[in-house]
Amino acid sequence: MAELAIIGGSGFYQPGIFNETREIKIDTPYGTVTPLIGKAGGVEVAFIPRHGKEHSLLPHQLNYRANIWALKEIGVKRIIATSAVGSLNRKYPPGSMVIIDQFLDFTKQRPFTFFEKGDAFRAHVDMTEPYCPELRERIKRAATACKIPVHSGGCYVCAEGPRYETAAEIRMFRKLGGDVVGMTGVPEVVLARELGICYAGISTVTNWAAGLSKHPLTHQEVVTVMGDNQRKLRDLILGCLTTVLEGDFNCDCGKNSEGEN
Protein backbone atom coordinates (compact mmCIF):
# COMPACT_ATOMS: atom_id res chain seq x y z
CA MET A 1 0.00 0.00 0.00
CA ALA A 2 2.69 2.51 1.04
CA GLU A 3 6.42 1.79 0.99
CA LEU A 4 7.35 5.00 2.86
CA ALA A 5 6.11 6.19 6.23
CA ILE A 6 6.57 9.42 8.15
CA ILE A 7 6.36 9.33 11.95
CA GLY A 8 5.68 12.84 13.22
CA GLY A 9 7.07 13.88 16.58
CA SER A 10 6.23 16.79 18.89
CA GLY A 11 4.91 19.77 16.95
CA PHE A 12 4.53 17.77 13.72
CA TYR A 13 1.04 16.32 14.02
CA GLN A 14 -0.17 16.99 10.47
CA PRO A 15 2.17 16.48 7.51
CA GLY A 16 0.55 19.28 5.49
CA ILE A 17 1.92 17.86 2.23
CA PHE A 18 -0.69 15.22 1.38
CA ASN A 19 -3.66 15.07 -0.92
CA GLU A 20 -6.18 12.28 -1.48
CA THR A 21 -5.93 11.36 2.19
CA ARG A 22 -7.74 8.59 3.99
CA GLU A 23 -7.44 7.06 7.43
CA ILE A 24 -7.20 3.29 7.75
CA LYS A 25 -7.55 0.96 10.73
CA ILE A 26 -4.97 -1.74 11.36
CA ASP A 27 -5.33 -4.35 14.08
CA THR A 28 -1.99 -5.63 15.38
CA PRO A 29 -1.06 -8.11 18.14
CA TYR A 30 -0.26 -5.03 20.25
CA GLY A 31 -3.30 -2.86 19.60
CA THR A 32 -5.09 -0.89 16.89
CA VAL A 33 -3.38 1.82 14.85
CA THR A 34 -5.03 4.31 12.48
CA PRO A 35 -2.39 5.79 10.16
CA LEU A 36 -3.20 8.42 7.57
CA ILE A 37 -2.53 7.42 3.97
CA GLY A 38 -2.05 10.11 1.39
CA LYS A 39 -0.17 11.14 -1.73
CA ALA A 40 2.60 13.70 -1.91
CA GLY A 41 4.52 14.39 -5.09
CA GLY A 42 2.75 11.42 -6.66
CA VAL A 43 4.08 9.09 -3.96
CA GLU A 44 1.82 7.21 -1.55
CA VAL A 45 2.93 7.75 2.03
CA ALA A 46 1.72 6.62 5.46
CA PHE A 47 1.76 9.06 8.37
CA ILE A 48 1.51 8.42 12.10
CA PRO A 49 1.53 11.31 14.61
CA ARG A 50 3.60 9.68 17.33
CA HIS A 51 1.87 11.44 20.23
CA GLY A 52 -1.62 11.37 18.73
CA LYS A 53 -3.37 14.12 16.82
CA GLU A 54 -3.65 16.38 19.87
CA HIS A 55 -0.43 15.31 21.62
CA SER A 56 -2.45 13.24 24.07
CA LEU A 57 0.20 10.54 24.63
CA LEU A 58 3.35 11.00 26.69
CA PRO A 59 6.62 9.29 25.67
CA HIS A 60 6.30 6.40 28.13
CA GLN A 61 2.67 5.79 27.07
CA LEU A 62 3.32 5.30 23.35
CA ASN A 63 2.52 1.96 21.78
CA TYR A 64 5.75 1.72 19.83
CA ARG A 65 5.29 -1.94 18.92
CA ALA A 66 1.80 -1.44 17.50
CA ASN A 67 2.93 1.53 15.39
CA ILE A 68 5.90 -0.23 13.81
CA TRP A 69 4.02 -3.52 13.35
CA ALA A 70 1.15 -1.70 11.62
CA LEU A 71 3.53 0.00 9.18
CA LYS A 72 5.10 -3.34 8.34
CA GLU A 73 1.61 -4.78 7.75
CA ILE A 74 0.82 -2.22 5.05
CA GLY A 75 4.09 -2.78 3.23
CA VAL A 76 6.28 0.03 4.55
CA LYS A 77 9.96 -0.51 3.78
CA ARG A 78 11.38 2.85 4.87
CA ILE A 79 10.55 5.17 7.75
CA ILE A 80 11.55 8.80 8.22
CA ALA A 81 10.91 9.79 11.83
CA THR A 82 10.92 13.38 13.05
CA SER A 83 11.58 14.45 16.60
CA ALA A 84 11.99 17.58 18.71
CA VAL A 85 15.17 17.51 20.78
CA GLY A 86 17.24 19.52 23.21
CA SER A 87 20.85 20.23 22.28
CA LEU A 88 23.89 19.10 24.25
CA ASN A 89 26.27 20.32 21.56
CA ARG A 90 27.04 24.02 21.11
CA LYS A 91 27.42 23.34 17.37
CA TYR A 92 23.69 22.49 17.20
CA PRO A 93 21.78 25.60 18.34
CA PRO A 94 17.96 25.82 18.50
CA GLY A 95 16.52 25.75 14.99
CA SER A 96 19.15 23.29 13.73
CA MET A 97 18.21 20.05 12.01
CA VAL A 98 20.24 16.90 12.62
CA ILE A 99 20.25 13.61 10.71
CA ILE A 100 21.10 11.40 13.66
CA ASP A 101 23.32 8.33 13.22
CA GLN A 102 23.72 6.83 16.72
CA PHE A 103 21.80 6.61 19.99
CA LEU A 104 22.35 6.11 23.71
CA ASP A 105 19.43 4.39 25.45
CA PHE A 106 18.47 5.57 28.96
CA THR A 107 14.87 4.36 28.91
CA LYS A 108 13.78 2.17 31.81
CA GLN A 109 10.36 0.53 31.50
CA ARG A 110 9.18 0.31 27.89
CA PRO A 111 8.40 -2.84 25.91
CA PHE A 112 11.45 -2.74 23.68
CA THR A 113 11.36 -5.81 21.43
CA PHE A 114 9.11 -8.05 19.35
CA PHE A 115 11.09 -11.10 20.43
CA GLU A 116 9.41 -13.00 23.24
CA LYS A 117 11.02 -16.40 22.57
CA GLY A 118 14.62 -17.48 22.93
CA ASP A 119 15.66 -17.47 19.28
CA ALA A 120 19.17 -16.13 19.71
CA PHE A 121 19.98 -16.34 16.01
CA ARG A 122 17.26 -13.77 15.26
CA ALA A 123 16.79 -11.86 18.51
CA HIS A 124 20.38 -10.61 18.77
CA VAL A 125 19.92 -8.01 16.03
CA ASP A 126 22.98 -6.03 14.98
CA MET A 127 22.71 -2.31 15.81
CA THR A 128 26.18 -1.13 14.84
CA GLU A 129 24.52 1.38 12.54
CA PRO A 130 21.02 1.79 14.03
CA TYR A 131 19.89 4.35 11.47
CA CYS A 132 19.96 3.18 7.86
CA PRO A 133 23.11 4.65 6.29
CA GLU A 134 21.64 4.65 2.79
CA LEU A 135 18.42 6.35 3.87
CA ARG A 136 20.44 8.96 5.80
CA GLU A 137 22.56 9.66 2.73
CA ARG A 138 19.49 10.15 0.55
CA ILE A 139 17.98 12.57 3.06
CA LYS A 140 21.27 14.46 3.10
CA ARG A 141 21.23 14.68 -0.70
CA ALA A 142 17.65 15.91 -0.65
CA ALA A 143 18.58 18.58 1.92
CA THR A 144 21.41 19.78 -0.31
CA ALA A 145 19.11 19.89 -3.34
CA CYS A 146 16.50 21.83 -1.35
CA LYS A 147 19.19 24.14 0.10
CA ILE A 148 18.13 23.22 3.63
CA PRO A 149 21.08 23.19 6.06
CA VAL A 150 21.33 20.00 8.12
CA HIS A 151 23.95 18.47 10.37
CA SER A 152 24.85 15.04 9.03
CA GLY A 153 25.53 12.84 12.04
CA GLY A 154 24.77 13.15 15.71
CA CYS A 155 24.18 10.94 18.73
CA TYR A 156 20.62 10.93 20.09
CA VAL A 157 20.24 10.31 23.82
CA CYS A 158 16.86 8.79 24.65
CA ALA A 159 15.69 9.60 28.17
CA GLU A 160 12.64 8.02 29.78
CA GLY A 161 10.70 11.21 30.49
CA PRO A 162 8.17 12.62 30.75
CA ARG A 163 10.18 14.95 33.00
CA TYR A 164 13.06 16.91 31.56
CA GLU A 165 16.59 15.93 32.48
CA THR A 166 18.67 17.33 35.32
CA ALA A 167 21.77 19.42 34.62
CA ALA A 168 23.88 16.57 36.06
CA GLU A 169 22.32 14.06 33.66
CA ILE A 170 23.05 16.35 30.74
CA ARG A 171 26.69 16.67 31.84
CA MET A 172 26.88 12.87 31.91
CA PHE A 173 25.26 12.52 28.48
CA ARG A 174 27.73 15.02 27.02
CA LYS A 175 30.69 13.12 28.45
CA LEU A 176 29.33 9.93 26.90
CA GLY A 177 29.19 11.52 23.46
CA GLY A 178 25.55 12.61 23.22
CA ASP A 179 24.68 15.50 20.92
CA VAL A 180 20.90 15.83 21.32
CA VAL A 181 18.39 14.50 23.84
CA GLY A 182 14.81 13.35 23.37
CA MET A 183 12.32 10.86 24.81
CA THR A 184 10.91 8.84 21.90
CA GLY A 185 13.63 7.57 19.57
CA VAL A 186 14.04 4.29 21.43
CA PRO A 187 12.67 1.63 21.12
CA GLU A 188 11.18 2.89 17.84
CA VAL A 189 14.42 2.55 15.85
CA VAL A 190 15.15 -0.87 17.39
CA LEU A 191 11.70 -2.24 16.54
CA ALA A 192 12.05 -1.04 12.95
CA ARG A 193 15.35 -2.92 12.66
CA GLU A 194 13.78 -6.08 14.13
CA LEU A 195 11.19 -6.00 11.34
CA GLY A 196 13.77 -5.20 8.67
CA ILE A 197 12.52 -1.67 7.95
CA CYS A 198 15.04 1.03 6.99
CA TYR A 199 14.71 3.85 9.53
CA ALA A 200 16.20 7.35 9.67
CA GLY A 201 15.65 10.17 12.12
CA ILE A 202 15.50 13.91 11.50
CA SER A 203 15.78 15.80 14.78
CA THR A 204 14.88 19.47 15.09
CA VAL A 205 16.65 21.25 17.94
CA THR A 206 14.08 23.26 19.90
CA ASN A 207 16.08 24.30 22.97
CA TRP A 208 19.32 24.01 24.88
CA ALA A 209 19.29 21.11 27.32
CA ALA A 210 19.24 21.57 31.11
CA GLY A 211 22.30 23.38 32.40
CA LEU A 212 23.00 24.86 28.97
CA SER A 213 19.73 26.77 28.85
CA LYS A 214 19.54 30.12 30.61
CA HIS A 215 15.95 29.53 31.72
CA PRO A 216 13.72 26.62 32.89
CA LEU A 217 12.66 24.23 30.14
CA THR A 218 9.03 24.25 28.98
CA HIS A 219 7.05 22.31 26.41
CA GLN A 220 5.74 25.59 25.02
CA GLU A 221 9.27 26.41 23.91
CA VAL A 222 9.39 23.11 22.01
CA VAL A 223 6.06 23.77 20.28
CA THR A 224 7.03 27.35 19.37
CA VAL A 225 10.35 26.43 17.74
CA MET A 226 8.81 23.46 15.93
CA GLY A 227 6.11 25.79 14.61
CA ASP A 228 8.78 28.14 13.30
CA ASN A 229 10.50 25.24 11.52
CA GLN A 230 7.41 23.51 10.07
CA ARG A 231 7.94 24.74 6.53
CA LYS A 232 11.62 23.79 6.50
CA LEU A 233 10.86 20.28 7.81
CA ARG A 234 8.00 19.78 5.34
CA ASP A 235 10.14 20.97 2.43
CA LEU A 236 12.87 18.53 3.41
CA ILE A 237 10.47 15.60 3.68
CA LEU A 238 8.81 16.52 0.39
CA GLY A 239 12.24 16.70 -1.22
CA CYS A 240 13.06 13.24 0.11
CA LEU A 241 10.06 11.43 -1.35
CA THR A 242 11.46 10.52 -4.73
CA THR A 243 15.06 9.96 -3.61
CA VAL A 244 14.21 7.53 -0.80
CA LEU A 245 12.05 5.32 -3.00
CA GLU A 246 14.06 5.14 -6.19
CA GLY A 247 16.09 2.00 -6.80
CA ASP A 248 17.17 -0.72 -4.42
CA PHE A 249 18.97 -0.25 -1.12
CA ASN A 250 22.25 -2.04 -0.42
CA CYS A 251 22.06 -1.68 3.35
CA ASP A 252 21.90 -4.50 5.90
CA CYS A 253 18.75 -3.30 7.70
CA GLY A 254 16.66 -6.27 6.59
CA LYS A 255 19.10 -9.01 7.54
CA ASN A 256 18.24 -11.37 10.40
CA SER A 257 14.97 -9.55 11.08
CA GLU A 258 11.77 -10.75 12.74
CA GLY A 259 9.95 -9.64 9.60
CA GLU A 260 11.64 -12.21 7.35
CA ASN A 261 9.73 -15.25 6.14
C-alpha positions as a Markdown table, in Angstrom:
| # | Residue | x | y | z |
|---|---|---|---|---|
| 1 | Met | 0.0 | 0.0 | 0.0 |
| 2 | Ala | 2.7 | 2.5 | 1.0 |
| 3 | Glu | 6.4 | 1.8 | 1.0 |
| 4 | Leu | 7.4 | 5.0 | 2.9 |
| 5 | Ala | 6.1 | 6.2 | 6.2 |
| 6 | Ile | 6.6 | 9.4 | 8.2 |
| 7 | Ile | 6.4 | 9.3 | 11.9 |
| 8 | Gly | 5.7 | 12.8 | 13.2 |
| 9 | Gly | 7.1 | 13.9 | 16.6 |
| 10 | Ser | 6.2 | 16.8 | 18.9 |
| 11 | Gly | 4.9 | 19.8 | 16.9 |
| 12 | Phe | 4.5 | 17.8 | 13.7 |
| 13 | Tyr | 1.0 | 16.3 | 14.0 |
| 14 | Gln | -0.2 | 17.0 | 10.5 |
| 15 | Pro | 2.2 | 16.5 | 7.5 |
| 16 | Gly | 0.5 | 19.3 | 5.5 |
| 17 | Ile | 1.9 | 17.9 | 2.2 |
| 18 | Phe | -0.7 | 15.2 | 1.4 |
| 19 | Asn | -3.7 | 15.1 | -0.9 |
| 20 | Glu | -6.2 | 12.3 | -1.5 |
| 21 | Thr | -5.9 | 11.4 | 2.2 |
| 22 | Arg | -7.7 | 8.6 | 4.0 |
| 23 | Glu | -7.4 | 7.1 | 7.4 |
| 24 | Ile | -7.2 | 3.3 | 7.7 |
| 25 | Lys | -7.5 | 1.0 | 10.7 |
| 26 | Ile | -5.0 | -1.7 | 11.4 |
| 27 | Asp | -5.3 | -4.3 | 14.1 |
| 28 | Thr | -2.0 | -5.6 | 15.4 |
| 29 | Pro | -1.1 | -8.1 | 18.1 |
| 30 | Tyr | -0.3 | -5.0 | 20.3 |
| 31 | Gly | -3.3 | -2.9 | 19.6 |
| 32 | Thr | -5.1 | -0.9 | 16.9 |
| 33 | Val | -3.4 | 1.8 | 14.8 |
| 34 | Thr | -5.0 | 4.3 | 12.5 |
| 35 | Pro | -2.4 | 5.8 | 10.2 |
| 36 | Leu | -3.2 | 8.4 | 7.6 |
| 37 | Ile | -2.5 | 7.4 | 4.0 |
| 38 | Gly | -2.1 | 10.1 | 1.4 |
| 39 | Lys | -0.2 | 11.1 | -1.7 |
| 40 | Ala | 2.6 | 13.7 | -1.9 |
| 41 | Gly | 4.5 | 14.4 | -5.1 |
| 42 | Gly | 2.7 | 11.4 | -6.7 |
| 43 | Val | 4.1 | 9.1 | -4.0 |
| 44 | Glu | 1.8 | 7.2 | -1.5 |
| 45 | Val | 2.9 | 7.8 | 2.0 |
| 46 | Ala | 1.7 | 6.6 | 5.5 |
| 47 | Phe | 1.8 | 9.1 | 8.4 |
| 48 | Ile | 1.5 | 8.4 | 12.1 |
| 49 | Pro | 1.5 | 11.3 | 14.6 |
| 50 | Arg | 3.6 | 9.7 | 17.3 |
| 51 | His | 1.9 | 11.4 | 20.2 |
| 52 | Gly | -1.6 | 11.4 | 18.7 |
| 53 | Lys | -3.4 | 14.1 | 16.8 |
| 54 | Glu | -3.6 | 16.4 | 19.9 |
| 55 | His | -0.4 | 15.3 | 21.6 |
| 56 | Ser | -2.4 | 13.2 | 24.1 |
| 57 | Leu | 0.2 | 10.5 | 24.6 |
| 58 | Leu | 3.4 | 11.0 | 26.7 |
| 59 | Pro | 6.6 | 9.3 | 25.7 |
| 60 | His | 6.3 | 6.4 | 28.1 |
| 61 | Gln | 2.7 | 5.8 | 27.1 |
| 62 | Leu | 3.3 | 5.3 | 23.4 |
| 63 | Asn | 2.5 | 2.0 | 21.8 |
| 64 | Tyr | 5.8 | 1.7 | 19.8 |
| 65 | Arg | 5.3 | -1.9 | 18.9 |
| 66 | Ala | 1.8 | -1.4 | 17.5 |
| 67 | Asn | 2.9 | 1.5 | 15.4 |
| 68 | Ile | 5.9 | -0.2 | 13.8 |
| 69 | Trp | 4.0 | -3.5 | 13.3 |
| 70 | Ala | 1.2 | -1.7 | 11.6 |
| 71 | Leu | 3.5 | 0.0 | 9.2 |
| 72 | Lys | 5.1 | -3.3 | 8.3 |
| 73 | Glu | 1.6 | -4.8 | 7.8 |
| 74 | Ile | 0.8 | -2.2 | 5.1 |
| 75 | Gly | 4.1 | -2.8 | 3.2 |
| 76 | Val | 6.3 | 0.0 | 4.6 |
| 77 | Lys | 10.0 | -0.5 | 3.8 |
| 78 | Arg | 11.4 | 2.9 | 4.9 |
| 79 | Ile | 10.6 | 5.2 | 7.7 |
| 80 | Ile | 11.5 | 8.8 | 8.2 |
| 81 | Ala | 10.9 | 9.8 | 11.8 |
| 82 | Thr | 10.9 | 13.4 | 13.1 |
| 83 | Ser | 11.6 | 14.5 | 16.6 |
| 84 | Ala | 12.0 | 17.6 | 18.7 |
| 85 | Val | 15.2 | 17.5 | 20.8 |
| 86 | Gly | 17.2 | 19.5 | 23.2 |
| 87 | Ser | 20.8 | 20.2 | 22.3 |
| 88 | Leu | 23.9 | 19.1 | 24.3 |
| 89 | Asn | 26.3 | 20.3 | 21.6 |
| 90 | Arg | 27.0 | 24.0 | 21.1 |
| 91 | Lys | 27.4 | 23.3 | 17.4 |
| 92 | Tyr | 23.7 | 22.5 | 17.2 |
| 93 | Pro | 21.8 | 25.6 | 18.3 |
| 94 | Pro | 18.0 | 25.8 | 18.5 |
| 95 | Gly | 16.5 | 25.7 | 15.0 |
| 96 | Ser | 19.1 | 23.3 | 13.7 |
| 97 | Met | 18.2 | 20.1 | 12.0 |
| 98 | Val | 20.2 | 16.9 | 12.6 |
| 99 | Ile | 20.2 | 13.6 | 10.7 |
| 100 | Ile | 21.1 | 11.4 | 13.7 |
| 101 | Asp | 23.3 | 8.3 | 13.2 |
| 102 | Gln | 23.7 | 6.8 | 16.7 |
| 103 | Phe | 21.8 | 6.6 | 20.0 |
| 104 | Leu | 22.4 | 6.1 | 23.7 |
| 105 | Asp | 19.4 | 4.4 | 25.5 |
| 106 | Phe | 18.5 | 5.6 | 29.0 |
| 107 | Thr | 14.9 | 4.4 | 28.9 |
| 108 | Lys | 13.8 | 2.2 | 31.8 |
| 109 | Gln | 10.4 | 0.5 | 31.5 |
| 110 | Arg | 9.2 | 0.3 | 27.9 |
| 111 | Pro | 8.4 | -2.8 | 25.9 |
| 112 | Phe | 11.5 | -2.7 | 23.7 |
| 113 | Thr | 11.4 | -5.8 | 21.4 |
| 114 | Phe | 9.1 | -8.0 | 19.4 |
| 115 | Phe | 11.1 | -11.1 | 20.4 |
| 116 | Glu | 9.4 | -13.0 | 23.2 |
| 117 | Lys | 11.0 | -16.4 | 22.6 |
| 118 | Gly | 14.6 | -17.5 | 22.9 |
| 119 | Asp | 15.7 | -17.5 | 19.3 |
| 120 | Ala | 19.2 | -16.1 | 19.7 |
| 121 | Phe | 20.0 | -16.3 | 16.0 |
| 122 | Arg | 17.3 | -13.8 | 15.3 |
| 123 | Ala | 16.8 | -11.9 | 18.5 |
| 124 | His | 20.4 | -10.6 | 18.8 |
| 125 | Val | 19.9 | -8.0 | 16.0 |
| 126 | Asp | 23.0 | -6.0 | 15.0 |
| 127 | Met | 22.7 | -2.3 | 15.8 |
| 128 | Thr | 26.2 | -1.1 | 14.8 |
| 129 | Glu | 24.5 | 1.4 | 12.5 |
| 130 | Pro | 21.0 | 1.8 | 14.0 |
| 131 | Tyr | 19.9 | 4.4 | 11.5 |
| 132 | Cys | 20.0 | 3.2 | 7.9 |
| 133 | Pro | 23.1 | 4.7 | 6.3 |
| 134 | Glu | 21.6 | 4.7 | 2.8 |
| 135 | Leu | 18.4 | 6.4 | 3.9 |
| 136 | Arg | 20.4 | 9.0 | 5.8 |
| 137 | Glu | 22.6 | 9.7 | 2.7 |
| 138 | Arg | 19.5 | 10.1 | 0.6 |
| 139 | Ile | 18.0 | 12.6 | 3.1 |
| 140 | Lys | 21.3 | 14.5 | 3.1 |
| 141 | Arg | 21.2 | 14.7 | -0.7 |
| 142 | Ala | 17.7 | 15.9 | -0.6 |
| 143 | Ala | 18.6 | 18.6 | 1.9 |
| 144 | Thr | 21.4 | 19.8 | -0.3 |
| 145 | Ala | 19.1 | 19.9 | -3.3 |
| 146 | Cys | 16.5 | 21.8 | -1.3 |
| 147 | Lys | 19.2 | 24.1 | 0.1 |
| 148 | Ile | 18.1 | 23.2 | 3.6 |
| 149 | Pro | 21.1 | 23.2 | 6.1 |
| 150 | Val | 21.3 | 20.0 | 8.1 |
| 151 | His | 24.0 | 18.5 | 10.4 |
| 152 | Ser | 24.9 | 15.0 | 9.0 |
| 153 | Gly | 25.5 | 12.8 | 12.0 |
| 154 | Gly | 24.8 | 13.2 | 15.7 |
| 155 | Cys | 24.2 | 10.9 | 18.7 |
| 156 | Tyr | 20.6 | 10.9 | 20.1 |
| 157 | Val | 20.2 | 10.3 | 23.8 |
| 158 | Cys | 16.9 | 8.8 | 24.6 |
| 159 | Ala | 15.7 | 9.6 | 28.2 |
| 160 | Glu | 12.6 | 8.0 | 29.8 |
| 161 | Gly | 10.7 | 11.2 | 30.5 |
| 162 | Pro | 8.2 | 12.6 | 30.7 |
| 163 | Arg | 10.2 | 15.0 | 33.0 |
| 164 | Tyr | 13.1 | 16.9 | 31.6 |
| 165 | Glu | 16.6 | 15.9 | 32.5 |
| 166 | Thr | 18.7 | 17.3 | 35.3 |
| 167 | Ala | 21.8 | 19.4 | 34.6 |
| 168 | Ala | 23.9 | 16.6 | 36.1 |
| 169 | Glu | 22.3 | 14.1 | 33.7 |
| 170 | Ile | 23.0 | 16.4 | 30.7 |
| 171 | Arg | 26.7 | 16.7 | 31.8 |
| 172 | Met | 26.9 | 12.9 | 31.9 |
| 173 | Phe | 25.3 | 12.5 | 28.5 |
| 174 | Arg | 27.7 | 15.0 | 27.0 |
| 175 | Lys | 30.7 | 13.1 | 28.4 |
| 176 | Leu | 29.3 | 9.9 | 26.9 |
| 177 | Gly | 29.2 | 11.5 | 23.5 |
| 178 | Gly | 25.6 | 12.6 | 23.2 |
| 179 | Asp | 24.7 | 15.5 | 20.9 |
| 180 | Val | 20.9 | 15.8 | 21.3 |
| 181 | Val | 18.4 | 14.5 | 23.8 |
| 182 | Gly | 14.8 | 13.4 | 23.4 |
| 183 | Met | 12.3 | 10.9 | 24.8 |
| 184 | Thr | 10.9 | 8.8 | 21.9 |
| 185 | Gly | 13.6 | 7.6 | 19.6 |
| 186 | Val | 14.0 | 4.3 | 21.4 |
| 187 | Pro | 12.7 | 1.6 | 21.1 |
| 188 | Glu | 11.2 | 2.9 | 17.8 |
| 189 | Val | 14.4 | 2.5 | 15.9 |
| 190 | Val | 15.1 | -0.9 | 17.4 |
| 191 | Leu | 11.7 | -2.2 | 16.5 |
| 192 | Ala | 12.1 | -1.0 | 13.0 |
| 193 | Arg | 15.3 | -2.9 | 12.7 |
| 194 | Glu | 13.8 | -6.1 | 14.1 |
| 195 | Leu | 11.2 | -6.0 | 11.3 |
| 196 | Gly | 13.8 | -5.2 | 8.7 |
| 197 | Ile | 12.5 | -1.7 | 8.0 |
| 198 | Cys | 15.0 | 1.0 | 7.0 |
| 199 | Tyr | 14.7 | 3.9 | 9.5 |
| 200 | Ala | 16.2 | 7.3 | 9.7 |
| 201 | Gly | 15.6 | 10.2 | 12.1 |
| 202 | Ile | 15.5 | 13.9 | 11.5 |
| 203 | Ser | 15.8 | 15.8 | 14.8 |
| 204 | Thr | 14.9 | 19.5 | 15.1 |
| 205 | Val | 16.6 | 21.2 | 17.9 |
| 206 | Thr | 14.1 | 23.3 | 19.9 |
| 207 | Asn | 16.1 | 24.3 | 23.0 |
| 208 | Trp | 19.3 | 24.0 | 24.9 |
| 209 | Ala | 19.3 | 21.1 | 27.3 |
| 210 | Ala | 19.2 | 21.6 | 31.1 |
| 211 | Gly | 22.3 | 23.4 | 32.4 |
| 212 | Leu | 23.0 | 24.9 | 29.0 |
| 213 | Ser | 19.7 | 26.8 | 28.9 |
| 214 | Lys | 19.5 | 30.1 | 30.6 |
| 215 | His | 15.9 | 29.5 | 31.7 |
| 216 | Pro | 13.7 | 26.6 | 32.9 |
| 217 | Leu | 12.7 | 24.2 | 30.1 |
| 218 | Thr | 9.0 | 24.3 | 29.0 |
| 219 | His | 7.0 | 22.3 | 26.4 |
| 220 | Gln | 5.7 | 25.6 | 25.0 |
| 221 | Glu | 9.3 | 26.4 | 23.9 |
| 222 | Val | 9.4 | 23.1 | 22.0 |
| 223 | Val | 6.1 | 23.8 | 20.3 |
| 224 | Thr | 7.0 | 27.4 | 19.4 |
| 225 | Val | 10.4 | 26.4 | 17.7 |
| 226 | Met | 8.8 | 23.5 | 15.9 |
| 227 | Gly | 6.1 | 25.8 | 14.6 |
| 228 | Asp | 8.8 | 28.1 | 13.3 |
| 229 | Asn | 10.5 | 25.2 | 11.5 |
| 230 | Gln | 7.4 | 23.5 | 10.1 |
| 231 | Arg | 7.9 | 24.7 | 6.5 |
| 232 | Lys | 11.6 | 23.8 | 6.5 |
| 233 | Leu | 10.9 | 20.3 | 7.8 |
| 234 | Arg | 8.0 | 19.8 | 5.3 |
| 235 | Asp | 10.1 | 21.0 | 2.4 |
| 236 | Leu | 12.9 | 18.5 | 3.4 |
| 237 | Ile | 10.5 | 15.6 | 3.7 |
| 238 | Leu | 8.8 | 16.5 | 0.4 |
| 239 | Gly | 12.2 | 16.7 | -1.2 |
| 240 | Cys | 13.1 | 13.2 | 0.1 |
| 241 | Leu | 10.1 | 11.4 | -1.3 |
| 242 | Thr | 11.5 | 10.5 | -4.7 |
| 243 | Thr | 15.1 | 10.0 | -3.6 |
| 244 | Val | 14.2 | 7.5 | -0.8 |
| 245 | Leu | 12.1 | 5.3 | -3.0 |
| 246 | Glu | 14.1 | 5.1 | -6.2 |
| 247 | Gly | 16.1 | 2.0 | -6.8 |
| 248 | Asp | 17.2 | -0.7 | -4.4 |
| 249 | Phe | 19.0 | -0.2 | -1.1 |
| 250 | Asn | 22.3 | -2.0 | -0.4 |
| 251 | Cys | 22.1 | -1.7 | 3.4 |
| 252 | Asp | 21.9 | -4.5 | 5.9 |
| 253 | Cys | 18.8 | -3.3 | 7.7 |
| 254 | Gly | 16.7 | -6.3 | 6.6 |
| 255 | Lys | 19.1 | -9.0 | 7.5 |
| 256 | Asn | 18.2 | -11.4 | 10.4 |
| 257 | Ser | 15.0 | -9.5 | 11.1 |
| 258 | Glu | 11.8 | -10.8 | 12.7 |
| 259 | Gly | 9.9 | -9.6 | 9.6 |
| 260 | Glu | 11.6 | -12.2 | 7.3 |
| 261 | Asn | 9.7 | -15.2 | 6.1 |
